[in-house]
Amino acid sequence: MTTSDAVFGPHLKGFPTGGAPLTRAQISDQGWNLLRGDLALPLAVLKQSALEHNLHWMRDFCAQRGLHLAPHGKTSMSPELWQMQLDAGAWGISFATVFQASVGARHGVPVLLIANQVIQRAELDALALLHAERPDLRSMFLVDSVGQVDAIEAWAADRAFRGCFEVLLELGIVGQRTGTRTAEEARQTALRIADSPVLRLAGIECYEGTTAYCDHTKDRATVQSLMDRVEAIAGEAVARDWFAHEEVILTAGGSAIFDLVAERLLPDLGRPVRGVLRSGCYLTHDHQRYTRYLCCVGERLSLKETLRPALEVMASVQSQPEPGLALLSMGKRDVAYDLDLPLPVWRVHPQRQGSAPRSVPTHWRIDALNDQHAYLRFDASAPADERPCLGETVGSGISHPCTTFDKWRWLPVVDDAYSVVDAVTTWF
């Protein structure tokens, strides 16, 4: 299956009702412009110029440090966006589940890094089937306990499985997510993997993203402690010949403090090391949470520019029931709200449709969402031009792209004039 096989039609939210189904190649021929009102709102959109900037920025960031990129595909679950990342030099794509990885494999992703434990028998069955279907496929998943190895070996015995899986030993942080907590747990688990007839130890994995606080001193100390542990167990594994291959994979990197782990992904182990970042949200970035994190990255690296927000949700002012309140035609079904509420960014007056967007007044804010409505508050005493009006289009930035993507099955890609030039699908 290729990304050009996608078919878009009226079964998708935001697509013209009654419109004929279209292939991806036909989307740009429709002449749609979102500022002109050619598609119904709400609608999540991707800005092409920001996507291209972010692809090149992260490619250069990794290349300058000798690192590889396996961005987290769960962010978008979009084969079209994965292909853009692979075309820009990504080594592979990371996933959180075997289901997600299977979508990647069936869309041609060559290397699957499942950054999670695989222990369920149904998932092990599915992973074995993927490899049977695609002998050239490379995949690896995380192991963080001897008990997990025991469970995998019991499955293999029941299924008479004669193959083997590549895995990464995961180191975790106390109070955080998965991963071994102590050096002794890591050592025992690594040894058990090395002795297993159905597993091959390919490298070491960790995840630092849940420890990010936008505090340079605190963030650096946490990362240094974690990466010290990674380097120590990797060195021991080399010395004891626990790794299955000459090349050792070391991987880390969320989307918040990836610059700090990047400094430690290529230690001298006396054999080749492939340092792999897994940052996923970099492609679309956002207007709030990751913007704050990337300001800190920019400060640490003395950069004038980092990533640009590429994902927006457009909505219409559909009601003004009382002074100081307007209701937008988007809600929890359309936009992320798990970290921050949407941020109004720009507006287009209904009598000036097709004109360039204007920035919204600073007193506009969204303070609540229902399933299908956003509560836009504003200063009722402000001049008329600073108050929203019925039918006005409002573009909002989001916080945390993952939980906006999962509310859409397609997203138009627009140029800087909001003309639709492409489209992508999602496979949640």
VOPAGU-2260 file (C-alpha; in pm, 1 decimal, decimal comma):
REM VOPAGU-2260
SITE   aa  ch    i         X         Y         Z
SITE  MET   A    0       0,0       0,0       0,0
SITE  THR   A    1     128,5     346,5     -85,3
SITE  THR   A    2      32,6     691,5      39,1
SITE  SER   A    3    -105,9     776,5    -306,5
SITE  ASP   A    4    -376,2     507,8    -269,5
SITE  ALA   A    5    -578,5     714,4     -21,0
SITE  VAL   A    6    -930,2     814,7    -121,5
SITE  PHE   A    7   -1095,0    1121,6      30,6
SITE  GLY   A    8   -1471,4    1168,3      27,1
SITE  PRO   A    9   -1784,7    1292,8     202,9
SITE  HIS   A   10   -1751,6    1024,6     472,2
SITE  LEU   A   11   -1476,7    1245,1     620,7
SITE  LYS   A   12   -1553,0    1537,5     852,1
SITE  GLY   A   13   -1486,7    1864,6     672,0
SITE  PHE   A   14   -1498,9    1718,2     320,1
SITE  PRO   A   15   -1776,7    1864,4      98,6
SITE  THR   A   16   -2102,6    1680,9     163,9
SITE  GLY   A   17   -2214,4    1520,5    -161,2
SITE  GLY   A   18   -1875,9    1577,8    -319,3
SITE  ALA   A   19   -1727,2    1307,0    -538,7
SITE  PRO   A   20   -1450,3    1095,5    -383,5
SITE  LEU   A   21   -1102,1    1217,4    -471,0
SITE  THR   A   22    -757,4    1067,8    -477,6
SITE  ARG   A   23    -477,5    1250,5    -304,7
SITE  ALA   A   24    -342,2    1363,1    -641,6
SITE  GLN   A   25    -677,4    1525,6    -722,7
SITE  ILE   A   26    -703,8    1729,3    -402,1
SITE  SER   A   27    -488,9    2019,3    -520,1
SITE  ASP   A   28    -689,3    2044,1    -845,1
SITE  GLN   A   29   -1008,5    2144,7    -662,9
SITE  GLY   A   30    -898,8    2505,1    -610,1
SITE  TRP   A   31   -1023,4    2511,0    -250,4
SITE  ASN   A   32    -930,6    2809,9     -37,5
SITE  LEU   A   33   -1020,2    2794,0     329,2
SITE  LEU   A   34   -1026,9    3170,2     382,7
SITE  ARG   A   35   -1288,6    3191,1     111,0
SITE  GLY   A   36   -1511,0    2943,0     291,2
SITE  ASP   A   37   -1480,5    2659,1      40,6
SITE  LEU   A   38   -1486,4    2388,3     309,9
SITE  ALA   A   39   -1709,5    2363,3     615,1
SITE  LEU   A   40   -1561,7    2433,3     956,7
SITE  PRO   A   41   -1432,3    2316,5    1196,2
SITE  LEU   A   42   -1131,1    2182,5    1014,3
SITE  ALA   A   43    -780,9    2090,4    1126,3
SITE  VAL   A   44    -518,3    2200,1     874,2
SITE  LEU   A   45    -145,3    2162,5     820,5
SITE  LYS   A   46      63,7    2452,6     693,2
SITE  GLN   A   47     297,6    2333,9     421,1
SITE  SER   A   48     571,3    2593,2     475,9
SITE  ALA   A   49     598,4    2510,5     847,1
SITE  LEU   A   50     607,2    2135,0     777,8
SITE  GLU   A   51     892,8    2180,8     532,1
SITE  HIS   A   52    1082,0    2407,7     771,4
SITE  ASN   A   53    1048,4    2158,1    1056,5
SITE  LEU   A   54    1152,0    1861,8     841,5
SITE  HIS   A   55    1469,0    2039,4     735,0
SITE  TRP   A   56    1541,1    2179,2    1082,3
SITE  MET   A   57    1533,5    1839,7    1252,7
SITE  ARG   A   58    1719,9    1672,0     966,6
SITE  ASP   A   59    1999,7    1926,8    1004,9
SITE  PHE   A   60    1994,8    1903,5    1385,6
SITE  CYS   A   61    2055,5    1527,6    1367,7
SITE  ALA   A   62    2307,2    1543,3    1081,5
SITE  GLN   A   63    2520,9    1800,6    1260,9
SITE  ARG   A   64    2548,9    1562,4    1558,4
SITE  GLY   A   65    2590,9    1237,9    1368,6
SITE  LEU   A   66    2255,4    1110,2    1494,1
SITE  HIS   A   67    1971,9     921,6    1327,6
SITE  LEU   A   68    1601,9     995,6    1356,3
SITE  ALA   A   69    1315,4     751,8    1413,9
SITE  PRO   A   70    1032,7     997,5    1487,2
SITE  HIS   A   71     736,4     876,8    1687,5
SITE  GLY   A   72     467,4     791,3    1434,8
SITE  LYS   A   73     193,0     778,8    1697,4
SITE  THR   A   74     191,5    1159,7    1695,3
SITE  SER   A   75       9,9    1173,9    1362,1
SITE  MET   A   76     -58,6     810,9    1263,4
SITE  SER   A   77     -37,1     949,9     911,3
SITE  PRO   A   78     138,4     743,5     642,3
SITE  GLU   A   79     175,7    1053,8     424,4
SITE  LEU   A   80     359,1    1238,4     701,6
SITE  TRP   A   81     573,8     933,3     781,6
SITE  GLN   A   82     677,8     923,2     417,0
SITE  MET   A   83     774,4    1291,4     431,8
SITE  GLN   A   84     992,0    1213,5     733,9
SITE  LEU   A   85    1152,5     913,2     564,8
SITE  ASP   A   86    1213,8    1116,9     249,3
SITE  ALA   A   87    1386,2    1377,3     467,9
SITE  GLY   A   88    1629,4    1112,4     591,8
SITE  ALA   A   89    1461,6     943,5     889,6
SITE  TRP   A   90    1614,8     600,4     958,6
SITE  GLY   A   91    1282,6     451,3    1067,3
SITE  ILE   A   92     959,0     536,4    1247,0
SITE  SER   A   93     879,5     473,3    1614,2
SITE  PHE   A   94     546,3     339,9    1735,9
SITE  ALA   A   95     379,7     266,6    2069,0
SITE  THR   A   96     192,1     -54,8    1983,4
SITE  VAL   A   97     214,6    -346,9    1745,7
SITE  PHE   A   98    -106,4    -226,3    1579,3
SITE  GLN   A   99      54,1     109,4    1501,5
SITE  ALA   A  100     368,1     -64,9    1379,3
SITE  SER   A  101     159,1    -288,6    1153,1
SITE  VAL   A  102       9,2      19,6     988,3
SITE  GLY   A  103     362,2     148,1     934,0
SITE  ALA   A  104     484,8    -181,8     791,7
SITE  ARG   A  105     194,5    -204,5     549,8
SITE  HIS   A  106     270,4     145,0     427,0
SITE  GLY   A  107     633,7      63,5     356,3
SITE  VAL   A  108     815,5     181,5     670,4
SITE  PRO   A  109    1143,1     -18,1     663,3
SITE  VAL   A  110    1242,7       2,6    1032,6
SITE  LEU   A  111     987,6     -15,1    1315,5
SITE  LEU   A  112    1096,7      89,5    1660,8
SITE  ILE   A  113     820,4      -7,1    1904,4
SITE  ALA   A  114     903,2     212,6    2201,9
SITE  ASN   A  115     699,0       3,4    2442,9
SITE  GLN   A  116     689,4    -342,1    2595,4
SITE  VAL   A  117     542,4    -621,4    2383,7
SITE  ILE   A  118     412,9    -900,3    2605,3
SITE  GLN   A  119      56,8    -988,5    2498,7
SITE  ARG   A  120      31,7   -1310,6    2303,8
SITE  ALA   A  121    -192,1   -1151,4    2041,2
SITE  GLU   A  122      67,0    -879,3    1984,2
SITE  LEU   A  123     350,4   -1130,8    1959,1
SITE  ASP   A  124     140,0   -1327,4    1707,8
SITE  ALA   A  125      85,0   -1010,4    1505,7
SITE  LEU   A  126     451,6    -914,3    1509,4
SITE  ALA   A  127     556,4   -1261,1    1397,4
SITE  LEU   A  128     302,9   -1239,4    1113,3
SITE  LEU   A  129     438,9    -902,0    1001,4
SITE  HIS   A  130     785,7   -1050,3     968,6
SITE  ALA   A  131     651,6   -1352,6     783,0
SITE  GLU   A  132     479,5   -1119,2     536,9
SITE  ARG   A  133     784,2    -893,5     501,2
SITE  PRO   A  134    1111,6   -1081,3     549,0
SITE  ASP   A  135    1306,8    -759,9     483,2
SITE  LEU   A  136    1136,3    -576,6     771,1
SITE  ARG   A  137    1338,8    -473,9    1073,3
SITE  SER   A  138    1162,2    -419,7    1404,6
SITE  MET   A  139    1256,5    -395,4    1770,1
SITE  PHE   A  140    1063,0    -348,1    2092,5
SITE  LEU   A  141    1139,9    -277,9    2458,5
SITE  VAL   A  142    1208,4    -521,5    2740,3
SITE  ASP   A  143    1233,4    -409,7    3102,5
SITE  SER   A  144    1205,2    -725,3    3313,8
SITE  VAL   A  145    1305,9   -1088,2    3338,4
SITE  GLY   A  146     935,9   -1167,9    3370,3
SITE  GLN   A  147     870,1   -1023,1    3026,7
SITE  VAL   A  148    1140,5   -1246,5    2877,5
SITE  ASP   A  149     983,0   -1547,2    3049,9
SITE  ALA   A  150     642,2   -1460,3    2902,7
SITE  ILE   A  151     782,6   -1422,7    2550,9
SITE  GLU   A  152     964,1   -1754,5    2573,1
SITE  ALA   A  153     647,0   -1928,6    2697,3
SITE  TRP   A  154     459,3   -1786,0    2397,0
SITE  ALA   A  155     735,4   -1902,4    2161,9
SITE  ALA   A  156     722,2   -2255,2    2305,4
SITE  ASP   A  157     343,0   -2272,1    2264,8
SITE  ARG   A  158     361,4   -2145,3    1906,8
SITE  ALA   A  159     670,1   -2351,3    1812,9
SITE  PHE   A  160     820,6   -2017,2    1708,5
SITE  ARG   A  161    1163,4   -2063,9    1553,5
SITE  GLY   A  162    1251,1   -1704,1    1480,5
SITE  CYS   A  163    1380,6   -1429,6    1707,5
SITE  PHE   A  164    1293,6   -1068,8    1789,8
SITE  GLU   A  165    1531,9    -779,4    1821,7
SITE  VAL   A  166    1478,2    -589,7    2145,5
SITE  LEU   A  167    1609,4    -290,1    2336,5
SITE  LEU   A  168    1668,6    -290,4    2711,0
SITE  GLU   A  169    1470,2      -3,4    2862,0
SITE  LEU   A  170    1601,5     203,0    3152,4
SITE  GLY   A  171    1334,0     393,3    3343,5
SITE  ILE   A  172    1308,2     666,6    3604,7
SITE  VAL   A  173    1157,3     615,8    3950,5
SITE  GLY   A  174     798,4     738,9    3958,1
SITE  GLN   A  175     779,9     771,7    3580,8
SITE  ARG   A  176     692,9     528,9    3304,7
SITE  THR   A  177     820,9     182,8    3219,9
SITE  GLY   A  178    1184,6      70,2    3235,9
SITE  THR   A  179    1421,4     -91,0    3484,9
SITE  ARG   A  180    1478,2     119,4    3795,1
SITE  THR   A  181    1812,8      -5,7    3927,0
SITE  ALA   A  182    2148,6    -101,7    3780,4
SITE  GLU   A  183    2106,9    -456,2    3907,9
SITE  GLU   A  184    1763,1    -492,7    3742,9
SITE  ALA   A  185    1908,4    -367,2    3417,3
SITE  ARG   A  186    2202,3    -604,0    3443,2
SITE  GLN   A  187    1988,2    -910,0    3516,9
SITE  THR   A  188    1741,8    -827,3    3239,8
SITE  ALA   A  189    2019,2    -770,1    2985,0
SITE  LEU   A  190    2181,0   -1101,5    3076,5
SITE  ARG   A  191    1848,9   -1281,8    3049,7
SITE  ILE   A  192    1788,3   -1133,6    2703,1
SITE  ALA   A  193    2137,6   -1230,6    2589,7
SITE  ASP   A  194    2075,4   -1591,6    2698,5
SITE  SER   A  195    1730,3   -1615,3    2536,4
SITE  PRO   A  196    1692,7   -1826,9    2221,4
SITE  VAL   A  197    1415,3   -1601,0    2085,7
SITE  LEU   A  198    1549,5   -1252,1    2164,4
SITE  ARG   A  199    1846,9   -1050,5    2039,9
SITE  LEU   A  200    1970,2    -749,6    2236,8
SITE  ALA   A  201    2016,3    -466,6    1984,5
SITE  GLY   A  202    2069,3    -173,2    2220,1
SITE  ILE   A  203    1954,4      41,7    2509,9
SITE  GLU   A  204    1649,4     272,9    2525,6
SITE  CYS   A  205    1526,2     538,9    2764,3
SITE  TYR   A  206    1272,1     821,6    2767,1
SITE  GLU   A  207    1331,1    1154,1    2938,4
SITE  GLY   A  208    1028,0    1349,7    2818,3
SITE  THR   A  209     817,4    1321,5    3134,3
SITE  THR   A  210    1093,1    1493,3    3335,7
SITE  ALA   A  211    1099,9    1819,1    3134,7
SITE  TYR   A  212    1028,4    2137,2    3335,8
SITE  CYS   A  213    1173,3    2420,8    3124,5
SITE  ASP   A  214    1433,0    2461,1    3398,7
SITE  HIS   A  215    1780,9    2440,0    3246,1
SITE  THR   A  216    1958,0    2326,0    3561,5
SITE  LYS   A  217    1697,7    2070,6    3665,1
SITE  ASP   A  218    1647,7    1932,5    3313,9
SITE  ARG   A  219    2018,8    1895,7    3250,4
SITE  ALA   A  220    2078,2    1719,7    3582,1
SITE  THR   A  221    1797,6    1470,6    3522,7
SITE  VAL   A  222    1914,9    1391,1    3171,6
SITE  GLN   A  223    2277,9    1354,4    3273,7
SITE  SER   A  224    2184,8    1108,9    3549,6
SITE  LEU   A  225    1972,5     902,9    3311,2
SITE  MET   A  226    2231,1     898,8    3033,3
SITE  ASP   A  227    2506,7     807,1    3279,4
SITE  ARG   A  228    2305,8     493,2    3351,6
SITE  VAL   A  229    2258,8     424,5    2980,0
SITE  GLU   A  230    2629,7     455,5    2913,0
SITE  ALA   A  231    2720,9     237,1    3211,4
SITE  ILE   A  232    2496,4     -57,5    3117,6
SITE  ALA   A  233    2589,4     -24,7    2749,3
SITE  GLY   A  234    2957,3     -42,5    2840,1
SITE  GLU   A  235    2901,2    -348,8    3055,9
SITE  ALA   A  236    2695,4    -515,8    2783,8
SITE  VAL   A  237    2980,2    -462,2    2536,5
SITE  ALA   A  238    3235,7    -597,8    2781,8
SITE  ARG   A  239    3026,1    -909,0    2849,6
SITE  ASP   A  240    2931,8    -953,3    2482,1
SITE  TRP   A  241    2556,6    -930,5    2545,8
SITE  PHE   A  242    2476,2    -736,0    2229,0
SITE  ALA   A  243    2375,9    -941,0    1926,8
SITE  HIS   A  244    2532,4    -712,2    1666,4
SITE  GLU   A  245    2854,7    -519,9    1623,6
SITE  GLU   A  246    2653,7    -195,9    1604,3
SITE  VAL   A  247    2489,4     -84,6    1928,8
SITE  ILE   A  248    2168,5     121,8    1917,6
SITE  LEU   A  249    2122,6     388,5    2184,0
SITE  THR   A  250    1790,6     572,4    2163,1
SITE  ALA   A  251    1607,5     842,2    2356,9
SITE  GLY   A  252    1436,8    1170,0    2288,2
SITE  GLY   A  253    1089,3    1304,5    2333,4
SITE  SER   A  254    1000,9    1641,4    2183,8
SITE  ALA   A  255    1083,1    1865,4    2481,1
SITE  ILE   A  256    1449,7    1828,4    2586,5
SITE  PHE   A  257    1585,1    1617,4    2301,6
SITE  ASP   A  258    1886,8    1849,2    2270,7
SITE  LEU   A  259    2012,8    1732,8    2609,2
SITE  VAL   A  260    1994,1    1359,2    2535,5
SITE  ALA   A  261    2144,1    1425,3    2191,6
SITE  GLU   A  262    2467,9    1521,3    2366,7
SITE  ARG   A  263    2499,4    1169,7    2510,9
SITE  LEU   A  264    2381,4     932,1    2238,4
SITE  LEU   A  265    2724,3     861,1    2087,3
SITE  PRO   A  266    2949,8     745,8    2373,3
SITE  ASP   A  267    3277,2     566,5    2304,6
SITE  LEU   A  268    3193,0     199,3    2358,2
SITE  GLY   A  269    3473,4      56,9    2149,7
SITE  ARG   A  270    3233,4     -44,1    1872,6
SITE  PRO   A  271    2996,7     137,9    1633,3
SITE  VAL   A  272    2705,9     320,7    1798,7
SITE  ARG   A  273    2387,5     433,0    1624,3
SITE  GLY   A  274    2237,9     717,4    1825,2
SITE  VAL   A  275    1866,6     749,6    1750,5
SITE  LEU   A  276    1633,7    1034,5    1848,2
SITE  ARG   A  277    1261,3     953,2    1858,4
SITE  SER   A  278    1111,9    1304,5    1878,4
SITE  GLY   A  279     769,7    1296,6    1714,1
SITE  CYS   A  280     593,2    1628,2    1773,8
SITE  TYR   A  281     869,0    1825,3    1599,4
SITE  LEU   A  282     701,3    1786,7    1258,7
SITE  THR   A  283     391,9    1991,0    1339,9
SITE  HIS   A  284     512,2    2146,5    1667,5
SITE  ASP   A  285     240,2    2352,3    1841,8
SITE  HIS   A  286     153,8    2703,0    1960,5
SITE  GLN   A  287     177,7    2638,8    2334,8
SITE  ARG   A  288     336,3    2348,8    2526,3
SITE  TYR   A  289     613,2    2260,0    2281,1
SITE  THR   A  290     665,9    2623,3    2190,0
SITE  ARG   A  291     761,6    2680,8    2553,9
SITE  TYR   A  292     995,7    2381,4    2552,5
SITE  LEU   A  293    1159,2    2484,9    2225,7
SITE  CYS   A  294    1223,8    2833,6    2363,6
SITE  CYS   A  295    1439,2    2658,2    2622,9
SITE  VAL   A  296    1610,9    2450,4    2352,7
SITE  GLY   A  297    1681,8    2772,0    2161,3
SITE  GLU   A  298    1829,9    2933,2    2472,2
SITE  ARG   A  299    2057,3    2636,4    2538,5
SITE  LEU   A  300    2178,4    2622,3    2177,9
SITE  SER   A  301    2182,4    3000,4    2117,9
SITE  LEU   A  302    1942,7    2968,5    1823,6
SITE  LYS   A  303    1739,8    3252,1    1677,3
SITE  GLU   A  304    1479,6    3013,2    1534,6
SITE  THR   A  305    1375,3    2658,7    1609,4
SITE  LEU   A  306    1049,4    2493,0    1501,9
SITE  ARG   A  307     731,9    2651,7    1365,6
SITE  PRO   A  308     370,0    2559,3    1447,9
SITE  ALA   A  309     220,1    2376,9    1150,4
SITE  LEU   A  310    -111,4    2250,1    1292,0
SITE  GLU   A  311    -414,4    2474,9    1336,3
SITE  VAL   A  312    -787,3    2421,7    1384,3
SITE  MET   A  313   -1021,4    2660,6    1204,5
SITE  ALA   A  314   -1370,5    2734,7    1331,0
SITE  SER   A  315   -1652,7    2980,2    1274,4
SITE  VAL   A  316   -1818,8    3221,5    1517,3
SITE  GLN   A  317   -2167,7    3072,0    1526,9
SITE  SER   A  318   -2331,3    3255,3    1816,9
SITE  GLN   A  319   -2291,7    3561,2    2041,5
SITE  PRO   A  320   -2549,4    3494,1    2313,6
SITE  GLU   A  321   -2428,5    3752,0    2567,1
SITE  PRO   A  322   -2176,0    4037,8    2598,4
SITE  GLY   A  323   -1818,5    3915,0    2610,0
SITE  LEU   A  324   -1895,2    3562,6    2487,5
SITE  ALA   A  325   -1885,4    3408,7    2141,4
SITE  LEU   A  326   -1927,2    3040,8    2061,5
SITE  LEU   A  327   -1697,1    2883,1    1804,7
SITE  SER   A  328   -1796,8    2580,2    1599,9
SITE  MET   A  329   -1529,2    2349,6    1741,2
SITE  GLY   A  330   -1510,0    2148,6    2060,0
SITE  LYS   A  331   -1362,5    1844,9    2229,6
SITE  ARG   A  332   -1442,1    1635,2    1922,7
SITE  ASP   A  333   -1214,6    1854,8    1711,1
SITE  VAL   A  334    -920,3    1990,2    1908,5
SITE  ALA   A  335    -679,7    1891,4    2185,4
SITE  TYR   A  336    -757,7    1999,2    2540,2
SITE  ASP   A  337    -555,5    1756,6    2755,5
SITE  LEU   A  338    -266,1    1997,3    2822,5
SITE  ASP   A  339    -391,5    2344,6    2730,9
SITE  LEU   A  340    -704,2    2487,2    2572,8
SITE  PRO   A  341    -680,8    2613,8    2213,4
SITE  LEU   A  342    -521,8    2953,1    2157,4
SITE  PRO   A  343    -698,7    3196,4    1917,0
SITE  VAL   A  344    -433,2    3318,6    1672,7
SITE  TRP   A  345    -594,0    3482,3    1368,8
SITE  ARG   A  346    -930,2    3594,1    1228,8
SITE  VAL   A  347   -1095,7    3670,3     894,8
SITE  HIS   A  348   -1411,2    3887,0     887,9
SITE  PRO   A  349   -1704,1    3727,6     697,7
SITE  GLN   A  350   -1730,8    4032,8     471,9
SITE  ARG   A  351   -1361,3    4006,1     388,4
SITE  GLN   A  352   -1344,8    3634,4     308,8
SITE  GLY   A  353   -1042,9    3553,0     100,5
SITE  SER   A  354    -837,0    3834,6     250,8
SITE  ALA   A  355    -525,7    3774,1     460,5
SITE  PRO   A  356    -583,5    3677,7     824,7
SITE  ARG   A  357    -537,4    3936,2    1099,5
SITE  SER   A  358    -402,1    3863,0    1445,4
SITE  VAL   A  359    -672,0    3838,2    1710,3
SITE  PRO   A  360    -683,0    4100,8    1989,0
SITE  THR   A  361    -483,6    4010,6    2299,0
SITE  HIS   A  362    -797,3    3997,8    2516,8
SITE  TRP   A  363    -946,8    3705,9    2321,4
SITE  ARG   A  364    -918,3    3370,6    2496,5
SITE  ILE   A  365   -1085,7    3029,7    2493,0
SITE  ASP   A  366   -1165,3    2922,0    2847,9
SITE  ALA   A  367   -1387,2    2614,9    2799,5
SITE  LEU   A  368   -1491,6    2347,4    2550,8
SITE  ASN   A  369   -1803,1    2135,4    2509,0
SITE  ASP   A  370   -1825,1    1848,7    2261,4
SITE  GLN   A  371   -1894,7    2084,9    1969,6
SITE  HIS   A  372   -1841,1    2435,4    2108,0
SITE  ALA   A  373   -1552,1    2655,3    2220,3
SITE  TYR   A  374   -1620,1    2944,6    2459,3
SITE  LEU   A  375   -1439,6    3249,6    2323,4
SITE  ARG   A  376   -1423,1    3526,5    2583,6
SITE  PHE   A  377   -1343,6    3886,5    2494,0
SITE  ASP   A  378   -1367,9    4237,6    2634,8
SITE  ALA   A  379   -1725,2    4347,2    2564,1
SITE  SER   A  380   -1624,4    4713,8    2603,4
SITE  ALA   A  381   -1355,2    4690,6    2334,0
SITE  PRO   A  382   -1403,4    4877,6    2004,1
SITE  ALA   A  383   -1631,3    4703,0    1756,5
SITE  ASP   A  384   -1340,2    4596,4    1536,9
SITE  GLU   A  385   -1183,7    4411,2    1832,2
SITE  ARG   A  386   -1496,2    4206,0    1900,1
SITE  PRO   A  387   -1576,9    3886,0    1708,8
SITE  CYS   A  388   -1873,7    3889,0    1474,6
SITE  LEU   A  389   -2110,6    3621,6    1349,3
SITE  GLY   A  390   -1969,1    3413,8    1066,7
SITE  GLU   A  391   -1610,4    3519,1    1133,5
SITE  THR   A  392   -1341,4    3256,7    1078,8
SITE  VAL   A  393   -1101,3    3207,1    1369,4
SITE  GLY   A  394    -781,3    3006,3    1344,3
SITE  SER   A  395    -656,3    2856,9    1671,5
SITE  GLY   A  396    -324,8    2709,8    1769,3
SITE  ILE   A  397    -315,5    2390,7    1971,1
SITE  SER   A  398    -116,9    2234,0    2251,9
SITE  HIS   A  399       2,9    1873,7    2209,6
SITE  PRO   A  400     -50,4    1770,6    1846,4
SITE  CYS   A  401    -105,7    1401,2    1924,8
SITE  THR   A  402    -450,5    1458,2    2070,1
SITE  THR   A  403    -562,4    1684,4    1789,0
SITE  PHE   A  404    -456,7    1442,4    1515,5
SITE  ASP   A  405    -659,2    1159,3    1665,9
SITE  LYS   A  406    -981,8    1355,6    1616,4
SITE  TRP   A  407    -941,8    1371,1    1236,9
SITE  ARG   A  408    -927,0    1111,1     958,7
SITE  TRP   A  409    -793,6    1359,4     706,1
SITE  LEU   A  410    -624,0    1698,6     720,2
SITE  PRO   A  411    -583,4    1938,5     426,9
SITE  VAL   A  412    -235,3    2078,0     370,7
SITE  VAL   A  413    -245,7    2448,7     287,8
SITE  ASP   A  414      -5,4    2706,9     155,3
SITE  ASP   A  415      45,5    3042,4     326,9
SITE  ALA   A  416    -269,8    3179,1     158,4
SITE  TYR   A  417    -470,6    2880,8     294,2
SITE  SER   A  418    -523,2    2730,0     -49,6
SITE  VAL   A  419    -540,3    2350,0     -26,3
SITE  VAL   A  420    -235,8    2197,3    -196,5
SITE  ASP   A  421    -236,3    1843,4     -53,8
SITE  ALA   A  422    -401,9    1623,6     209,0
SITE  VAL   A  423    -302,1    1349,9     451,4
SITE  THR   A  424    -489,1    1064,4     617,9
SITE  THR   A  425    -468,7     929,8     973,0
SITE  TRP   A  426    -500,4     565,8    1081,7
SITE  PHE   A  427    -605,3     564,8    1446,4
